[in-house]
């Protein structure tokens, strides 16, 4: 079949070619409008998601972890406590019993408590604390005579919770350096003195009876 593009009709050929040009232009214009509308619609639907992804960059890859492993939290450092001031200490000392027979071995007790509202630390090592026994003005015995010095022992004192040290006195005299005769303490009233650092406190009395 032969395609005949020559206009056929009673009117001049130019008229038919003008009509074809107008129809073709209208078709092209309609196609252009459709293309623009489609681009605008697609841009509204997908354009907002593509731009942030481009700016943000590629998503990070999840790191691989070994099987059966679990994260562990790093231990938090222990808080540093303030030292207990002497003015915030309550010190008491006494014997377990009020009366002992001559030759007995009194059980002595030293109690240290902080009167503050927060925990604090105090050296309560052997060199920092001392118990002394007196008879009147006569110094009979000291816990430092035969066991002087010693390392620092930082002790945490909680408010209202006393730290108690107990020791047994042989009931005999002693001198600094653990020298001299260890004469037996005789019947009478004895008083106890406690020292914590430079703080000295009078304790409760007790008696030896024959």
C-alpha positions as CSV (number, residue, x, y, z in Angstrom):
1,X,0.0,0.0,0.0
2,X,1.3,3.5,-1.0
3,X,0.9,6.2,1.7
4,X,-0.4,9.4,0.0
5,X,0.5,12.5,1.9
6,X,-0.9,14.8,-0.7
7,X,-4.0,16.6,0.4
8,X,-7.2,15.6,-1.3
9,X,-10.1,18.0,-1.5
10,X,-11.7,20.9,-3.3
11,X,-9.7,23.5,-1.3
12,X,-6.1,24.6,-2.1
13,X,-3.3,22.4,-0.8
14,X,-2.0,25.2,1.4
15,X,-5.2,25.2,3.4
16,X,-4.9,21.5,4.2
17,X,-1.2,21.8,5.2
18,X,-2.0,24.7,7.6
19,X,-4.7,22.6,9.2
20,X,-2.3,19.7,9.6
21,X,0.3,22.0,11.2
22,X,-2.2,23.4,13.7
23,X,-3.3,19.9,14.7
24,X,0.3,18.7,15.0
25,X,1.2,21.8,17.1
26,X,-1.8,21.2,19.4
27,X,-0.8,17.5,19.8
28,X,2.8,18.4,20.7
29,X,1.6,21.1,23.1
30,X,-0.7,18.6,24.8
31,X,2.2,16.1,25.1
32,X,4.5,18.8,26.6
33,X,1.8,19.7,29.2
34,X,1.4,16.0,30.1
35,X,5.2,15.6,30.5
36,X,5.5,18.7,32.7
37,X,2.6,17.6,34.9
38,X,4.1,14.1,35.3
39,X,7.6,15.6,36.3
40,X,6.0,17.9,38.8
41,X,3.9,15.1,40.3
42,X,6.9,12.7,40.5
43,X,9.1,15.5,42.0
44,X,6.5,16.2,44.7
45,X,6.2,12.5,45.6
46,X,9.9,11.5,45.6
47,X,12.0,14.6,45.5
48,X,11.7,15.4,49.3
49,X,13.0,12.0,50.3
50,X,16.0,11.9,47.9
51,X,17.6,15.3,49.0
52,X,17.9,14.6,52.7
53,X,19.4,11.2,52.0
54,X,22.0,12.7,49.8
55,X,22.9,15.3,52.4
56,X,23.0,12.9,55.2
57,X,25.3,10.5,53.4
58,X,25.2,6.7,53.5
59,X,23.7,5.1,56.5
60,X,26.3,3.6,58.9
61,X,26.7,-0.1,58.9
62,X,25.9,-1.9,62.1
63,X,29.0,-3.1,63.8
64,X,29.4,-6.8,64.2
65,X,29.6,-8.2,67.7
66,X,31.0,-11.5,68.9
67,X,28.4,-14.1,69.7
68,X,27.4,-14.6,73.4
69,X,29.0,-11.3,74.4
70,X,27.3,-8.6,76.4
71,X,28.4,-5.0,77.1
72,X,29.8,-4.3,80.5
73,X,29.5,-1.0,82.3
74,X,32.8,0.6,83.4
75,X,33.0,0.8,87.2
76,X,32.3,4.2,88.6
77,X,35.1,5.7,90.8
78,X,34.6,5.6,94.5
79,X,33.8,9.0,95.9
80,X,36.5,10.7,97.9
81,X,35.4,11.3,101.5
82,X,36.3,14.3,103.5
83,X,38.4,13.8,106.7
84,X,36.5,13.8,110.0
85,X,37.2,17.0,111.9
86,X,38.0,16.6,115.6
87,X,35.1,18.9,116.4
88,X,32.7,16.5,114.7
89,X,33.9,13.4,116.7
90,X,32.2,11.9,119.7
91,X,34.7,9.7,121.6
92,X,33.8,7.6,124.7
93,X,35.8,5.0,126.6
94,X,35.0,2.6,129.4
95,X,35.4,-0.9,130.9
96,X,33.0,-3.7,130.2
97,X,32.4,-4.1,133.9
98,X,32.4,-1.6,136.7
99,X,34.2,-3.9,139.1
100,X,37.0,-6.4,138.7
101,X,38.9,-8.5,141.3
102,X,42.6,-7.7,141.8
103,X,44.4,-9.8,139.2
104,X,41.5,-9.6,136.8
105,X,41.8,-8.5,133.1
106,X,39.5,-5.7,132.3
107,X,37.9,-5.5,128.9
108,X,38.3,-1.9,127.7
109,X,36.3,-0.3,124.9
110,X,36.9,2.8,122.7
111,X,34.0,4.2,120.7
112,X,34.3,6.9,117.9
113,X,31.3,8.4,116.2
114,X,30.9,11.3,113.8
115,X,28.3,13.9,114.7
116,X,28.2,15.1,111.1
117,X,25.4,14.4,108.6
118,X,27.6,12.8,105.9
119,X,30.2,10.0,106.1
120,X,33.8,11.0,106.6
121,X,37.2,9.3,107.1
122,X,39.5,9.2,110.1
123,X,42.7,7.5,110.9
124,X,42.0,5.0,113.6
125,X,45.2,3.0,113.3
126,X,47.2,1.9,116.3
127,X,49.4,5.0,116.3
128,X,46.4,7.3,116.1
129,X,44.4,6.0,119.1
130,X,45.4,5.2,122.7
131,X,43.8,4.1,125.9
132,X,45.4,5.1,129.2
133,X,44.6,4.0,132.8
134,X,45.2,6.3,135.7
135,X,44.9,6.0,139.5
136,X,44.5,9.6,140.6
137,X,47.4,11.4,139.0
138,X,49.4,8.2,138.7
139,X,49.7,6.9,135.2
140,X,49.3,3.1,135.4
141,X,49.1,1.8,131.9
142,X,48.9,2.8,128.2
143,X,48.0,0.8,125.1
144,X,51.0,2.4,123.4
145,X,53.6,1.3,125.9
146,X,54.2,-2.2,124.4
147,X,52.7,-1.6,121.0
148,X,53.6,1.9,119.8
149,X,53.2,3.2,116.2
150,X,51.6,1.3,113.4
151,X,50.3,2.1,109.9
152,X,47.6,4.5,109.0
153,X,44.1,2.9,109.1
154,X,41.6,5.1,107.4
155,X,38.2,4.2,108.7
156,X,34.9,5.4,107.2
157,X,32.6,6.8,109.9
158,X,28.9,6.8,109.1
159,X,26.7,9.3,110.9
160,X,25.3,7.8,114.1
161,X,27.2,4.5,113.7
162,X,30.1,4.2,116.2
163,X,33.4,2.5,115.3
164,X,34.3,0.4,118.4
165,X,37.8,-0.9,119.3
166,X,38.1,-3.5,122.1
167,X,41.2,-4.7,123.9
168,X,42.1,-6.5,127.1
169,X,44.3,-4.9,129.8
170,X,46.4,-7.4,131.7
171,X,45.8,-5.4,135.0
172,X,49.5,-4.7,135.4
173,X,51.5,-1.5,135.2
174,X,53.5,-0.6,132.1
175,X,56.1,2.0,131.0
176,X,56.9,3.5,127.6
177,X,58.9,1.1,125.6
178,X,57.4,-1.8,127.6
179,X,60.2,-1.4,130.2
180,X,60.2,-1.7,134.0
181,X,58.5,-4.0,136.4
182,X,54.9,-5.0,135.6
183,X,53.5,-4.7,139.0
184,X,49.9,-5.8,139.6
185,X,47.4,-3.0,140.0
186,X,46.0,-2.9,143.5
187,X,42.5,-2.5,144.9
188,X,41.1,1.0,144.2
189,X,39.4,3.2,141.7
190,X,40.8,3.7,138.2
191,X,39.9,6.0,135.5
192,X,40.2,5.6,131.7
193,X,41.4,8.2,129.3
194,X,41.0,7.9,125.5
195,X,43.1,9.7,122.8
196,X,42.1,9.9,119.1
197,X,44.8,12.0,117.3
198,X,45.2,15.1,119.5
199,X,41.7,14.7,121.0
200,X,41.7,13.5,124.6
201,X,38.5,12.4,126.4
202,X,37.9,11.2,130.0
203,X,36.2,7.8,130.1
204,X,34.1,6.1,132.8
205,X,35.9,4.8,136.0
206,X,36.0,1.2,137.2
207,X,37.3,-0.5,140.3
208,X,39.6,-3.3,141.4
209,X,38.5,-5.0,144.6
210,X,40.4,-7.5,146.8
